[in-house]
Amino acid sequence: MSSAPKEVAGMIRAAIFDLDGTLVDSNDLHTEAWDETFQHFGKEIPYHELRHQIGKGGDQYLPVFLSASEQREIGKEVEKFRADLFKKKYLERVRPFPRVRELLQRVRDDGKRVALASSGNETEIEHYVKLAEIGELIDSQTTKSDVRNSKPRPDVFLGALNLLKVGADEAIVIGDTPYDIQAAKKLGLQTIALLCGGFSEDELRASGAVSIFRDPADLLAGYARSPLCG
């Protein structure tokens, strides 16, 4: 399943990939970790509400569910608990989506550079890179650990552009959430959206995705007709 791409201006010299929900199947696990965390702190939040905010880093995620006073009083403790819990209980359950390495190799073979830009922390990202066996295919990476604000703020994408030394019109983002698309748009970056992160095609299209594919394998199969081929 894929949608016809809109026209993408300029020559694409670099692809900037999100990780969670895009290259690795982790979004539901992150939701479970947040659910368990909030319950630990005595807060019952509907699972679907927690799930719909996945794609944001903790600095943007917590304000949706905690009041300003709660953020001041327990915000850092909640974030640390969630990070420790995910690492201890959930991280080893994450698996890469099929054909991830082949997709990144195809991008490199096409003469384009590859960057990672994630709202996850550095420890998680390093684990995912090893898991998917893509380390030697990555030119640069920016994580939440490197910037002040996570998605839907554009900091990680700006960091990626700076490391790649390309302009927004020379790169394209591949992500799976509306927050990837929103962050990219703030810099004039366009986004190919993947459905494997669990967000609907309608929501991703309404957010401004220029093209939509099912998952990395579908994008690889449709590479020649995708905006990556620009």
Secondary structure, DSSP 8 states (H G I E B T S, - for coil): -B-------S---EEEE--BTTTEE-HHHHHHHHHHHHHHTT----HHHHHHTTTS-HHHHHHHHS-HHHHHHHHHHHHHHHHHHIIIIIGGG-EE-TTHHHHHHHHHHTT-EEEEE-SS-HHHHHHHHHHHT-GGG-SEEE-GGGSS--TTSSHHHHHHHHHHT--GGGEEEEESSHHHHHHHHTTT-EEEEEGGGS--HHHHHHHT-SEEESSHHHHHHTGGGSGGG-
